[in-house]
Amino acid sequence: MPEPVNHQVNAARKTFQTLYQISKLLNTNLDPTTLSMCIRLCENGVNPHALAAVVKELQREVKIINNAQLESTNKNDTNK
């Protein structure tokens, strides 16, 4: 791999690691894959505020579903 390309790859990796650390500090609950997709979407012109709203709504919905499943499991365990 030519030196300039290798330098670019290392710089991109460091930048992503920094963004992931910031994401963790802000308690975004984004895993590296999801964060990477969000970054790519923003790089391709998606409005970051709209994307953040969608991510928050999806996280809220997942939490509701997980809580409902947990309640259902607990109810089934109690009935046994």
N, CA, C and O atoms as CSV, one atom per row, in Angstrom:
chain,resi,resn,atom,element,x,y,z
A,1,MET,N,N,0.854,-1.171,0.000
A,1,MET,CA,C,0.000,0.000,0.000
A,1,MET,C,C,0.903,1.238,0.000
A,1,MET,O,O,1.796,1.336,0.841
A,2,PRO,N,N,0.690,2.189,-0.928
A,2,PRO,CA,C,1.515,3.391,-0.947
A,2,PRO,C,C,1.393,4.171,0.353
A,2,PRO,O,O,0.358,4.137,1.019
A,3,GLU,N,N,2.453,4.866,0.698
A,3,GLU,CA,C,2.515,5.594,1.967
A,3,GLU,C,C,1.369,6.589,2.160
A,3,GLU,O,O,0.769,6.594,3.235
A,4,PRO,N,N,1.027,7.447,1.158
A,4,PRO,CA,C,-0.071,8.405,1.377
A,4,PRO,C,C,-1.399,7.721,1.685
A,4,PRO,O,O,-2.162,8.205,2.520
A,5,VAL,N,N,-1.683,6.601,1.022
A,5,VAL,CA,C,-2.938,5.882,1.260
A,5,VAL,C,C,-2.938,5.308,2.669
A,5,VAL,O,O,-3.944,5.387,3.374
A,6,ASN,N,N,-1.812,4.730,3.082
A,6,ASN,CA,C,-1.693,4.174,4.424
A,6,ASN,C,C,-1.906,5.267,5.470
A,6,ASN,O,O,-2.557,5.035,6.489
A,7,HIS,N,N,-1.361,6.452,5.221
A,7,HIS,CA,C,-1.529,7.574,6.148
A,7,HIS,C,C,-3.007,7.973,6.230
A,7,HIS,O,O,-3.516,8.274,7.310
A,8,GLN,N,N,-3.687,7.974,5.086
A,8,GLN,CA,C,-5.110,8.327,5.063
A,8,GLN,C,C,-5.943,7.308,5.834
A,8,GLN,O,O,-6.868,7.676,6.558
A,9,VAL,N,N,-5.617,6.043,5.679
A,9,VAL,CA,C,-6.338,4.984,6.387
A,9,VAL,C,C,-6.138,5.139,7.890
A,9,VAL,O,O,-7.095,5.039,8.657
A,10,ASN,N,N,-4.908,5.381,8.310
A,10,ASN,CA,C,-4.628,5.565,9.740
A,10,ASN,C,C,-5.337,6.792,10.289
A,10,ASN,O,O,-5.863,6.757,11.401
A,11,ALA,N,N,-5.357,7.878,9.520
A,11,ALA,CA,C,-6.037,9.101,9.961
A,11,ALA,C,C,-7.536,8.852,10.083
A,11,ALA,O,O,-8.165,9.306,11.038
A,12,ALA,N,N,-8.111,8.132,9.117
A,12,ALA,CA,C,-9.551,7.828,9.164
A,12,ALA,C,C,-9.870,6.947,10.365
A,12,ALA,O,O,-10.884,7.146,11.034
A,13,ARG,N,N,-9.014,5.982,10.636
A,13,ARG,CA,C,-9.216,5.085,11.776
A,13,ARG,C,C,-9.169,5.869,13.092
A,13,ARG,O,O,-10.006,5.661,13.970
A,14,LYS,N,N,-8.200,6.761,13.226
A,14,LYS,CA,C,-8.084,7.571,14.453
A,14,LYS,C,C,-9.293,8.493,14.613
A,14,LYS,O,O,-9.810,8.676,15.715
A,15,THR,N,N,-9.731,9.063,13.501
A,15,THR,CA,C,-10.900,9.950,13.546
A,15,THR,C,C,-12.131,9.178,14.004
A,15,THR,O,O,-12.897,9.655,14.842
A,16,PHE,N,N,-12.315,7.980,13.446
A,16,PHE,CA,C,-13.471,7.176,13.838
A,16,PHE,C,C,-13.383,6.783,15.315
A,16,PHE,O,O,-14.385,6.833,16.029
A,17,GLN,N,N,-12.196,6.394,15.774
A,17,GLN,CA,C,-12.038,6.023,17.182
A,17,GLN,C,C,-12.383,7.198,18.089
A,17,GLN,O,O,-12.994,7.016,19.142
A,18,THR,N,N,-11.990,8.401,17.680
A,18,THR,CA,C,-12.319,9.597,18.467
A,18,THR,C,C,-13.825,9.833,18.473
A,18,THR,O,O,-14.410,10.120,19.518
A,19,LEU,N,N,-14.451,9.710,17.303
A,19,LEU,CA,C,-15.905,9.890,17.229
A,19,LEU,C,C,-16.640,8.842,18.065
A,19,LEU,O,O,-17.652,9.143,18.697
A,20,TYR,N,N,-16.126,7.615,18.063
A,20,TYR,CA,C,-16.765,6.559,18.853
A,20,TYR,C,C,-16.623,6.852,20.348
A,20,TYR,O,O,-17.565,6.633,21.110
A,21,GLN,N,N,-15.465,7.340,20.773
A,21,GLN,CA,C,-15.277,7.698,22.178
A,21,GLN,C,C,-16.230,8.823,22.578
A,21,GLN,O,O,-16.814,8.787,23.661
A,22,ILE,N,N,-16.387,9.819,21.711
A,22,ILE,CA,C,-17.333,10.907,21.985
A,22,ILE,C,C,-18.746,10.343,22.081
A,22,ILE,O,O,-19.514,10.718,22.967
A,23,SER,N,N,-19.078,9.451,21.177
A,23,SER,CA,C,-20.395,8.813,21.188
A,23,SER,C,C,-20.644,8.099,22.513
A,23,SER,O,O,-21.733,8.193,23.078
A,24,LYS,N,N,-19.639,7.390,23.005
A,24,LYS,CA,C,-19.775,6.688,24.288
A,24,LYS,C,C,-19.927,7.676,25.439
A,24,LYS,O,O,-20.746,7.466,26.333
A,25,LEU,N,N,-19.136,8.759,25.422
A,25,LEU,CA,C,-19.227,9.760,26.485
A,25,LEU,C,C,-20.608,10.416,26.522
A,25,LEU,O,O,-21.100,10.792,27.586
A,26,LEU,N,N,-21.220,10.547,25.353
A,26,LEU,CA,C,-22.550,11.152,25.266
A,26,LEU,C,C,-23.675,10.149,25.476
A,26,LEU,O,O,-24.851,10.494,25.358
A,27,ASN,N,N,-23.311,8.896,25.790
A,27,ASN,CA,C,-24.300,7.838,26.032
A,27,ASN,C,C,-25.301,7.700,24.896
A,27,ASN,O,O,-26.509,7.627,25.121
A,28,THR,N,N,-24.781,7.665,23.665
A,28,THR,CA,C,-25.665,7.516,22.511
A,28,THR,C,C,-26.144,6.081,22.341
A,28,THR,O,O,-27.126,5.836,21.640
A,29,ASN,N,N,-25.462,5.130,22.974
A,29,ASN,CA,C,-25.774,3.703,22.845
A,29,ASN,C,C,-25.662,3.213,21.409
A,29,ASN,O,O,-26.362,2.282,21.010
A,30,LEU,N,N,-24.778,3.843,20.629
A,30,LEU,CA,C,-24.534,3.400,19.266
A,30,LEU,C,C,-23.322,2.484,19.244
A,30,LEU,O,O,-22.266,2.814,19.784
A,31,ASP,N,N,-23.489,1.331,18.614
A,31,ASP,CA,C,-22.335,0.452,18.456
A,31,ASP,C,C,-21.506,0.982,17.281
A,31,ASP,O,O,-21.989,1.822,16.521
A,32,PRO,N,N,-20.278,0.509,17.122
A,32,PRO,CA,C,-19.421,1.036,16.049
A,32,PRO,C,C,-20.034,0.920,14.651
A,32,PRO,O,O,-19.869,1.822,13.830
A,33,THR,N,N,-20.730,-0.164,14.377
A,33,THR,CA,C,-21.335,-0.334,13.056
A,33,THR,C,C,-22.416,0.705,12.807
A,33,THR,O,O,-22.466,1.308,11.735
A,34,THR,N,N,-23.275,0.918,13.786
A,34,THR,CA,C,-24.351,1.896,13.640
A,34,THR,C,C,-23.794,3.303,13.526
A,34,THR,O,O,-24.257,4.094,12.704
A,35,LEU,N,N,-22.798,3.617,14.349
A,35,LEU,CA,C,-22.160,4.934,14.270
A,35,LEU,C,C,-21.557,5.145,12.892
A,35,LEU,O,O,-21.685,6.224,12.313
A,36,SER,N,N,-20.905,4.128,12.369
A,36,SER,CA,C,-20.307,4.219,11.040
A,36,SER,C,C,-21.368,4.505,9.978
A,36,SER,O,O,-21.151,5.324,9.084
A,37,MET,N,N,-22.513,3.830,10.075
A,37,MET,CA,C,-23.598,4.066,9.111
A,37,MET,C,C,-24.129,5.491,9.237
A,37,MET,O,O,-24.419,6.137,8.231
A,38,CYS,N,N,-24.258,5.979,10.463
A,38,CYS,CA,C,-24.739,7.346,10.668
A,38,CYS,C,C,-23.765,8.356,10.077
A,38,CYS,O,O,-24.182,9.335,9.457
A,39,ILE,N,N,-22.482,8.126,10.264
A,39,ILE,CA,C,-21.467,9.014,9.708
A,39,ILE,C,C,-21.565,9.034,8.186
A,39,ILE,O,O,-21.539,10.098,7.567
A,40,ARG,N,N,-21.679,7.836,7.586
A,40,ARG,CA,C,-21.787,7.763,6.122
A,40,ARG,C,C,-23.035,8.464,5.606
A,40,ARG,O,O,-23.002,9.126,4.569
A,41,LEU,N,N,-24.137,8.313,6.336
A,41,LEU,CA,C,-25.366,8.998,5.925
A,41,LEU,C,C,-25.169,10.514,5.951
A,41,LEU,O,O,-25.584,11.208,5.023
A,42,CYS,N,N,-24.543,11.026,6.998
A,42,CYS,CA,C,-24.290,12.466,7.091
A,42,CYS,C,C,-23.342,12.931,5.989
A,42,CYS,O,O,-23.528,14.001,5.410
A,43,GLU,N,N,-22.329,12.121,5.706
A,43,GLU,CA,C,-21.390,12.461,4.628
A,43,GLU,C,C,-22.098,12.511,3.274
A,43,GLU,O,O,-21.657,13.211,2.363
A,44,ASN,N,N,-23.186,11.774,3.148
A,44,ASN,CA,C,-23.937,11.742,1.889
A,44,ASN,C,C,-25.126,12.696,1.878
A,44,ASN,O,O,-25.995,12.602,1.012
A,45,GLY,N,N,-25.162,13.611,2.837
A,45,GLY,CA,C,-26.141,14.689,2.782
A,45,GLY,C,C,-27.365,14.563,3.666
A,45,GLY,O,O,-28.239,15.428,3.618
A,46,VAL,N,N,-27.460,13.518,4.472
A,46,VAL,CA,C,-28.609,13.390,5.365
A,46,VAL,C,C,-28.500,14.446,6.465
A,46,VAL,O,O,-27.421,14.680,7.010
A,47,ASN,N,N,-29.606,15.067,6.779
A,47,ASN,CA,C,-29.636,16.087,7.830
A,47,ASN,C,C,-29.330,15.422,9.171
A,47,ASN,O,O,-30.057,14.522,9.593
A,48,PRO,N,N,-28.251,15.860,9.854
A,48,PRO,CA,C,-27.868,15.212,11.115
A,48,PRO,C,C,-28.935,15.320,12.207
A,48,PRO,O,O,-29.085,14.410,13.022
A,49,HIS,N,N,-29.672,16.430,12.222
A,49,HIS,CA,C,-30.716,16.591,13.244
A,49,HIS,C,C,-31.865,15.614,12.996
A,49,HIS,O,O,-32.401,15.016,13.929
A,50,ALA,N,N,-32.228,15.463,11.736
A,50,ALA,CA,C,-33.284,14.512,11.389
A,50,ALA,C,C,-32.830,13.081,11.688
A,50,ALA,O,O,-33.604,12.273,12.202
A,51,LEU,N,N,-31.581,12.776,11.366
A,51,LEU,CA,C,-31.040,11.443,11.637
A,51,LEU,C,C,-31.036,11.166,13.137
A,51,LEU,O,O,-31.403,10.074,13.570
A,52,ALA,N,N,-30.622,12.155,13.931
A,52,ALA,CA,C,-30.610,11.977,15.387
A,52,ALA,C,C,-32.020,11.716,15.911
A,52,ALA,O,O,-32.208,10.882,16.798
A,53,ALA,N,N,-33.004,12.420,15.371
A,53,ALA,CA,C,-34.392,12.215,15.799
A,53,ALA,C,C,-34.865,10.803,15.465
A,53,ALA,O,O,-35.548,10.166,16.267
A,54,VAL,N,N,-34.502,10.319,14.287
A,54,VAL,CA,C,-34.904,8.968,13.880
A,54,VAL,C,C,-34.233,7.925,14.770
A,54,VAL,O,O,-34.874,6.968,15.203
A,55,VAL,N,N,-32.941,8.114,15.042
A,55,VAL,CA,C,-32.210,7.169,15.889
A,55,VAL,C,C,-32.819,7.135,17.290
A,55,VAL,O,O,-33.012,6.058,17.854
A,56,LYS,N,N,-33.118,8.290,17.849
A,56,LYS,CA,C,-33.731,8.340,19.187
A,56,LYS,C,C,-35.083,7.633,19.195
A,56,LYS,O,O,-35.397,6.895,20.130
A,57,GLU,N,N,-35.879,7.857,18.157
A,57,GLU,CA,C,-37.200,7.221,18.088
A,57,GLU,C,C,-37.063,5.710,17.966
A,57,GLU,O,O,-37.802,4.967,18.613
A,58,LEU,N,N,-36.135,5.253,17.152
A,58,LEU,CA,C,-35.915,3.812,17.017
A,58,LEU,C,C,-35.448,3.198,18.332
A,58,LEU,O,O,-35.896,2.114,18.706
A,59,GLN,N,N,-34.555,3.881,19.029
A,59,GLN,CA,C,-34.092,3.381,20.328
A,59,GLN,C,C,-35.240,3.322,21.328
A,59,GLN,O,O,-35.330,2.385,22.122
A,60,ARG,N,N,-36.116,4.325,21.289
A,60,ARG,CA,C,-37.283,4.342,22.187
A,60,ARG,C,C,-38.201,3.162,21.880
A,60,ARG,O,O,-38.675,2.487,22.794
A,61,GLU,N,N,-38.449,2.916,20.601
A,61,GLU,CA,C,-39.313,1.807,20.191
A,61,GLU,C,C,-38.715,0.458,20.586
A,61,GLU,O,O,-39.433,-0.430,21.045
A,62,VAL,N,N,-37.416,0.306,20.410
A,62,VAL,CA,C,-36.750,-0.945,20.799
A,62,VAL,C,C,-36.883,-1.167,22.297
A,62,VAL,O,O,-37.121,-2.288,22.745
A,63,LYS,N,N,-36.730,-0.098,23.071
A,63,LYS,CA,C,-36.860,-0.208,24.527
A,63,LYS,C,C,-38.277,-0.648,24.906
A,63,LYS,O,O,-38.446,-1.487,25.790
A,64,ILE,N,N,-39.281,-0.095,24.253
A,64,ILE,CA,C,-40.671,-0.468,24.533
A,64,ILE,C,C,-40.897,-1.942,24.215
A,64,ILE,O,O,-41.507,-2.670,24.997
A,65,ILE,N,N,-40.398,-2.374,23.058
A,65,ILE,CA,C,-40.561,-3.779,22.655
A,65,ILE,C,C,-39.845,-4.704,23.635
A,65,ILE,O,O,-40.401,-5.722,24.047
A,66,ASN,N,N,-38.619,-4.355,24.007
A,66,ASN,CA,C,-37.861,-5.188,24.949
A,66,ASN,C,C,-38.552,-5.277,26.308
A,66,ASN,O,O,-38.587,-6.341,26.926
A,67,ASN,N,N,-39.099,-4.152,26.766
A,67,ASN,CA,C,-39.815,-4.153,28.043
A,67,ASN,C,C,-41.068,-5.019,27.967
A,67,ASN,O,O,-41.386,-5.740,28.913
A,68,ALA,N,N,-41.775,-4.949,26.850
A,68,ALA,CA,C,-42.988,-5.769,26.682
A,68,ALA,C,C,-42.625,-7.253,26.672
A,68,ALA,O,O,-43.325,-8.069,27.272
A,69,GLN,N,N,-41.540,-7.600,25.997
A,69,GLN,CA,C,-41.106,-8.997,25.961
A,69,GLN,C,C,-40.691,-9.465,27.353
A,69,GLN,O,O,-40.993,-10.591,27.748
A,70,LEU,N,N,-40.003,-8.605,28.093
A,70,LEU,CA,C,-39.578,-8.951,29.439
A,70,LEU,C,C,-40.782,-9.162,30.349
A,70,LEU,O,O,-40.812,-10.111,31.132
A,71,GLU,N,N,-41.769,-8.286,30.249
A,71,GLU,CA,C,-42.987,-8.432,31.050
A,71,GLU,C,C,-43.719,-9.717,30.698
A,71,GLU,O,O,-44.229,-10.413,31.576
A,72,SER,N,N,-43.767,-10.024,29.417
A,72,SER,CA,C,-44.428,-11.244,28.962
A,72,SER,C,C,-43.708,-12.477,29.504
A,72,SER,O,O,-44.345,-13.430,29.950
A,73,THR,N,N,-42.389,-12.452,29.462
A,73,THR,CA,C,-41.597,-13.565,29.985
A,73,THR,C,C,-41.808,-13.714,31.482
A,73,THR,O,O,-41.975,-14.827,31.979
A,74,ASN,N,N,-41.802,-12.603,32.202
A,74,ASN,CA,C,-42.010,-12.647,33.651
A,74,ASN,C,C,-43.409,-13.153,33.991
A,74,ASN,O,O,-43.584,-13.897,34.955
A,75,LYS,N,N,-44.399,-12.753,33.205
A,75,LYS,CA,C,-45.765,-13.198,33.432
A,75,LYS,C,C,-45.879,-14.695,33.213
A,75,LYS,O,O,-46.539,-15.394,33.981
A,76,ASN,N,N,-45.223,-15.195,32.142
A,76,ASN,CA,C,-45.252,-16.637,31.858
A,76,ASN,C,C,-44.545,-17.423,32.956
A,76,ASN,O,O,-44.994,-18.507,33.329
A,77,ASP,N,N,-43.443,-16.887,33.474
A,77,ASP,CA,C,-42.717,-17.582,34.558
A,77,ASP,C,C,-43.543,-17.634,35.825
A,77,ASP,O,O,-43.479,-18.618,36.560
A,78,THR,N,N,-44.323,-16.587,36.098
A,78,THR,CA,C,-45.156,-16.537,37.285
A,78,THR,C,C,-46.304,-17.534,37.197
A,78,THR,O,O,-46.711,-18.095,38.214
A,79,ASN,N,N,-46.833,-17.762,35.997
A,79,ASN,CA,C,-47.953,-18.655,35.810
A,79,ASN,C,C,-47.577,-20.128,35.845
A,79,ASN,O,O,-48.465,-20.980,35.872
A,80,LYS,N,N,-46.310,-20.450,35.845
A,80,LYS,CA,C,-45.893,-21.846,35.822
A,80,LYS,C,C,-45.944,-22.478,37.178
A,80,LYS,O,O,-45.621,-23.657,37.323
